Structures are given as C-alpha cells and as structure tokens.
C-alpha cells in the first residue's frame, strides 16, 4: 500500500465527517493515522527520529509516540474538515464549549500597550489557540502563517481560520502589518517549528539537543516591547473534541546587546515550549527532521541527512 492509497482512504473516510457522529469520525481518523504510520515509511522514519530526541534515545517509547502522533494528526484533520463546513456557511465557530484556558490572567497581565506575541508548535488542536484568544479572552488576534503554494488549498485554509474569528498575516514581507497589530495592543500568534532560513536562525537547545529556530519572534519582541507567551492547545483525551490551552510566560534578562539578547530570548522561548509539550509529546505533529543533527541548511533551502547517532 502506498501514499496514493492512504490518501484515497482519507478522502473516503473523512470527507463525510460532519455527517457521522464525531466519535466515529475520530476513531476512523485514528485508524487511518495508524495505516499511514505503517505504510508511509519515509514519514515514519523521520517522526521516530524526532521522537528519539525527545525521549532521550528510548527506542520503544519513540516508536509508540510516533504512531500516536499519526493518530493525533488524523483527528486534527477531522476538526479541520468540520470547520470547513462551518466556514462555508460563513459562520464564526464558537469554541467556548471546546477550549478551557489555564492561567488566562497571565495574558491579560502582560498586555500593557505593546501587544503580546504568542508562540507555539504544530501540536494538539493548534488552530483553537488563537481562536480562544479572540473569543474567550476578547483580544483581537492575528496568526502569522506561510501561504500554501496551491491557491485552492490556501483559500480553503484561510476560510477555515477566518471562521474561528482570527485574522491571518502572510509570513513573508509583512513585518509592518505585524508591528501595527502589536501597537494596537493585539495578540500575534506564531508557530516556531517551521524551517528557518539559516541567515535568520539562531541555534539553541531543545530537549538537550541543538536546533535551529527562526530569530524573528525574539527580534520582534525586543524591537516592539511586546512580551512573549508560549501556548499549547492540548487535546484532553484520545478521542476528545476539547482542548486545554496551557500557557507559559517567557522571561529573560536583557543584556543590551541585540544579537546576544535574541539568542537568550529564543532559548527562553524553547525552554517554555519544551515545558508545555512534555505534557503530551504524542500531540506534536512534526513530520520533517527537526534537530540540527539530522539536517543542515544551504542557501536558504533545507537538505536532509540521516545520521546513525
């Protein structure tokens, strides 16, 4: 069985998700995720390699987490497809019954006129994090995201995310728009596990291993005065449609040197992210090599290499 067959199964089982009970959709999606784990060897090897890093080299645990991650992603797709139906009705999806925020006062306490930068990973029910900020905290929120090359798919994803009540800012060439949102004391959300260009990256430690992270969020914080929080909208159970939004403030002591402060602040960001994602490593949907030991960058692109260590 190859990727084409897996894709066909996804369409067969998941397109009618809004026509069948949610729990059945989740279980079908989880099953398809298991199939994908077994019959997509390249992605399986990559995911296991990443999980080996977060488990300290525990092979058995890494395999278990990798398979659970595929299942978790299947359920994320179910949520996405259900949101698409809502988006087609041009309705804003109410998430108040699906998301609970821990330590919401942290966000309000840090919001002092310069806005707030929220960082996270492609983990859990990640679209529900900014939705909760908008709907539950009452803070206008924008998400910085890359545009998809496929224009039709990009259009659908934008419709889905607009249906959750937050705005989108293209990641490239829109720095002024981001600064404008922060000046209006709004929240800007950025997922930081995307591939960085080497000239715009800083190497920090994550789960005890060196990793390249985009320096944009740290520089943005230092230039704007906006504080940073880390967030993880964690699914509360194996087949649950509810999320618990975990929040961790990012703190560090500035030195006055921009490059040094960017490095220190980025490290503090990853420390906060690591603390949050440890609550459920299986909900991290990372299907490319993430650590510097497993990849290197050339000329702004990414070349992958597999190591034996």
C-alpha positions in Angstrom: 0.0 0.0 0.0 1.4 3.4 -0.9 0.8 7.1 -0.2 -1.8 7.3 -3.0 -4.0 4.6 -1.4 -3.6 6.2 2.0 -4.8 9.5 0.5 -7.8 7.8 -1.0 -8.7 6.2 2.3 -8.5 9.6 3.9 -11.0 11.1 1.4 -13.3 8.1 1.7 -13.5 8.2 5.5 -13.0 11.8 6.4 -14.9 13.9 3.8 -18.3 13.0 5.3 -17.1 13.7 8.9 -19.9 16.2 9.5 -22.5 13.6 8.5 -21.5 11.0 11.1 -21.1 11.2 14.9 -17.8 12.9 15.9 -16.5 10.0 18.0 -16.9 7.7 15.0 -15.0 10.2 12.8 -12.2 10.5 15.3 -11.9 6.7 15.5 -11.8 6.3 11.8 -9.2 9.1 11.5 -7.1 7.5 14.2 -7.3 4.2 12.3 -6.2 5.9 9.1 -3.4 7.5 11.0 -2.2 4.1 12.1 -2.3 2.9 8.5 -0.3 5.9 7.4 2.3 5.2 10.1 2.8 1.7 8.7 2.6 2.4 5.0 4.4 5.7 4.8 8.0 4.6 5.7 9.7 7.9 5.0 7.5 9.9 7.3 7.6 7.2 9.9 11.4 7.1 10.0 11.5 10.9 10.3 8.9 11.0 13.1 10.6 8.3 15.0 14.0 10.2 14.7 12.3 13.3 16.2 10.8 11.3 19.0 14.1 9.6 19.7 15.4 13.2 20.5 12.5 14.0 22.9 12.7 10.6 24.7 16.5 10.7 25.2 17.0 7.8 22.8 14.3 5.4 24.2 13.5 3.4 21.0 10.4 1.7 22.2 8.9 5.0 23.5 9.8 6.8 20.4 8.0 4.3 18.2 4.9 4.5 20.4 4.9 8.3 20.4 5.4 8.4 16.6 2.4 6.2 15.9 0.3 8.1 18.4 1.3 11.3 16.6 0.0 10.0 13.3 -3.3 9.1 15.0 -3.5 12.6 16.6 -2.9 14.3 13.3 -5.8 12.2 11.8 -8.1 13.7 14.4 -6.8 17.2 13.7 -7.8 16.7 10.0 -11.3 15.7 11.2 -11.5 19.0 13.1 -10.3 20.9 10.0 -12.9 19.3 7.8 -15.7 20.1 10.2 -14.6 23.6 10.4 -14.6 23.8 6.6 -18.4 23.1 6.6 -18.9 25.8 9.2 -16.8 28.2 7.1 -18.9 27.6 4.0 -21.9 28.8 6.0 -19.9 32.0 6.7 -20.4 31.5 10.4 -17.9 32.1 13.2 -17.3 28.8 15.0 -18.0 29.2 18.7 -15.1 27.5 20.6 -16.2 28.4 24.1 -17.5 24.9 24.8 -14.4 23.2 23.4 -11.5 25.2 24.9 -10.6 25.9 28.5 -7.7 28.3 29.2 -5.4 27.7 32.2 -3.9 30.9 33.7 -5.8 33.3 31.4 -4.8 36.1 33.7 -1.2 35.7 32.5 -2.2 37.0 29.1 -4.2 40.0 30.5 -1.4 40.8 32.9 1.2 41.0 30.2 -0.9 43.1 27.8 0.2 46.6 28.7 0.0 48.5 25.4 2.6 46.8 23.3 0.5 43.7 22.4 1.5 40.1 23.1 3.4 37.6 21.0 2.2 34.0 21.4 4.4 31.2 20.2 3.6 27.5 19.7 4.2 24.3 17.8 2.1 22.4 15.2 0.7 20.5 18.1 -2.6 19.5 19.6 -5.6 21.5 18.3 -3.3 24.4 17.3 -5.9 26.4 15.4 -8.0 26.6 18.6 -5.3 28.5 20.5 -5.7 31.8 18.6 -9.4 31.2 18.4 -9.6 31.0 22.2 -7.6 34.3 22.5 -10.1 36.0 20.3 -13.3 34.5 21.6 -12.6 33.8 25.2 -10.1 36.4 26.1 -11.6 39.1 23.9 -8.2 40.0 22.4 -8.0 40.7 18.6 -5.7 38.1 17.3 -3.7 37.6 14.1 -1.8 34.5 13.1 1.4 34.8 11.1 1.5 31.9 8.6 3.0 30.9 5.3 0.8 30.9 2.3 0.3 27.5 0.6 1.6 27.1 -3.0 -1.7 25.5 -4.0 -4.1 28.5 -4.2 -7.2 26.5 -3.8 -6.0 24.8 -0.7 -4.7 28.1 0.6 -8.1 29.7 0.1 -9.9 26.8 2.0 -7.4 27.1 4.9 -7.9 30.8 5.1 -11.7 30.3 5.1 -11.4 27.8 8.0 -9.2 30.1 10.1 -11.3 33.1 9.5 -14.3 31.1 10.7 -12.6 30.8 14.0 -12.5 34.6 14.4 -8.9 35.5 13.9 -7.0 37.2 11.1 -4.1 35.9 9.0 -0.8 37.7 8.2 1.4 36.3 5.5 4.8 35.3 7.0 6.9 37.0 4.2 7.1 40.7 3.6 4.5 41.9 6.2 6.6 43.0 9.1 4.9 46.4 9.2 1.5 44.7 9.5 2.7 42.7 12.4 4.1 45.7 14.2 0.9 47.5 13.6 -1.1 44.8 15.3 1.2 44.9 18.3 0.9 48.7 18.6 -2.8 48.3 18.7 -2.2 46.0 21.8 -3.4 43.0 19.9 -2.1 39.4 20.1 0.1 38.0 17.3 0.5 34.2 17.1 3.5 32.5 15.5 4.3 28.8 15.2 8.0 28.4 15.5 8.7 24.8 14.4 8.8 25.9 10.7 12.0 25.5 8.7 14.1 28.7 9.2 16.5 30.2 6.6 20.0 29.9 8.1 20.7 33.6 7.9 17.6 34.3 10.0 18.1 31.5 12.6 19.7 31.1 15.9 20.9 27.7 17.3 19.5 26.9 20.7 19.0 23.8 22.9 15.7 21.8 22.8 15.4 18.6 24.7 19.1 18.7 25.2 19.9 18.8 21.5 20.9 21.7 19.3 18.3 23.0 16.9 17.9 26.0 14.5 15.0 28.3 15.3 13.9 31.4 13.4 15.0 34.5 15.2 12.0 36.6 14.1 9.8 36.3 17.2 12.7 37.3 19.6 13.7 40.2 17.4 10.1 41.3 17.1 9.7 41.2 20.9 12.9 43.2 21.5 12.1 45.8 19.0 8.4 46.3 19.9 8.5 45.7 23.6 5.8 43.0 23.3 6.1 40.2 25.9 6.1 36.6 24.7 4.0 33.7 25.9 4.1 30.0 24.9 0.9 28.2 24.3 -0.2 24.6 23.7 -3.9 23.8 23.0 -3.7 20.2 24.2 -6.4 17.7 23.3 -7.8 16.5 26.6 -8.2 12.8 25.7 -7.6 10.2 22.9 -11.0 10.9 21.2 -11.9 14.2 22.8 -13.1 17.3 20.9 -12.0 19.6 23.7 -8.7 21.3 24.3 -6.9 22.7 27.4 -4.9 25.7 26.5 -1.7 25.7 28.5 0.2 29.0 28.8 3.7 29.6 29.9 5.2 33.1 30.1 8.7 33.6 28.5 11.1 35.5 30.7 14.8 36.5 30.4 17.2 39.2 31.5 18.3 41.5 28.6 21.9 42.4 28.3 21.5 45.4 25.9 23.3 43.6 23.0 20.8 42.7 20.3 22.4 39.6 19.0 23.0 38.2 22.5 19.5 39.0 23.6 18.0 37.4 20.5 19.9 34.2 21.3 19.0 34.3 25.0 15.3 35.1 24.4 15.0 32.4 21.7 16.5 29.9 24.2 13.9 31.0 26.8 11.2 30.6 24.3 12.2 27.0 23.6 12.5 26.2 27.3 8.9 27.3 27.7 7.8 25.3 24.7 9.6 22.2 26.0 7.9 22.5 29.3 4.5 22.7 27.7 4.9 19.9 25.0 6.2 17.5 27.7 2.5 17.3 28.8 1.8 15.1 25.7 4.6 14.6 23.3 2.4 12.5 21.0 0.4 15.6 20.0 3.4 17.2 18.3 2.8 16.8 14.5 6.3 17.1 13.2 7.0 15.1 10.1 10.3 16.5 8.9 13.7 16.3 10.6 13.8 19.0 13.3 17.1 18.8 15.0 20.4 20.2 13.7 22.0 16.8 14.0 19.5 15.4 11.4 19.6 18.3 8.9 21.5 21.2 7.6 20.7 24.4 5.6 22.2 25.5 2.4 21.4 28.8 0.6 18.0 29.2 2.3 16.9 25.7 1.5 16.9 22.6 3.6 18.9 19.5 2.8 18.1 16.4 4.8 20.6 13.9 6.1 20.1 10.8 8.3 22.6 10.1 10.9 23.2 6.9 12.8 23.6 8.6 16.2 
